[in-house]
Amino acid sequence: MSVPVDLREQLAALGGPFQPETIATMNDYKVQVVRVQGEFVWHKHAATDDFFLVLDGHLTIQLRDGDVELGPGQLYVVPAGVEHCPRSDGADVLLIEPIGTVNTGDPD
């Protein structure tokens, strides 16, 4: 990477909600930004944790045993194998996950 990444520019260029864009890679990980608007799908990742950092807005990560509420500057890691469903009235989120991870989770 030869130039800094401007998160504001990357967020402004997003195509729409739930369309993550990779803005950097680090070792075997991708760093993505995504806009969450509405409710995503219930899913899980059997082999990897799921990292969420809220940049703007508020995000609810629904878990089967209760919700996690996040605001700007807060992060949460969903452990591998835990079913979850992000939802928001509007939030910009930074994700970090292994390259090749599918955002809708692992097939059953």
VENMO-V187459 format. One record per backbone hydrogen bond with DSSP energy under -1.0 kcal/mol. CO is the residue of the C=O (numbers start at 1). NH is the residue of the N-H. Records with the same first field share a line. If there is no record, write none. Layout:
# VENMO-V187459
CO=NH ; NH
This chain:
# VENMO-V187459
6=10
7=11
8=12
9=13
11=14
21=33
24=31
26=29
28=99
29=26
30=97
31=23 ; 24
32=95
33=21
34=93
35=18
36=91
38=88
43=84
44=106
45=81
50=78
52=76
53=94
54=73
56=92
59=70
60=87
61=68
62=85
63=66
66=63
68=61
70=59
71=74
74=54
76=52
78=50
79=82
84=43
85=62
86=40
87=60
88=38
91=36
92=55 ; 56
93=34
94=53
95=32
97=30
98=101
102=105
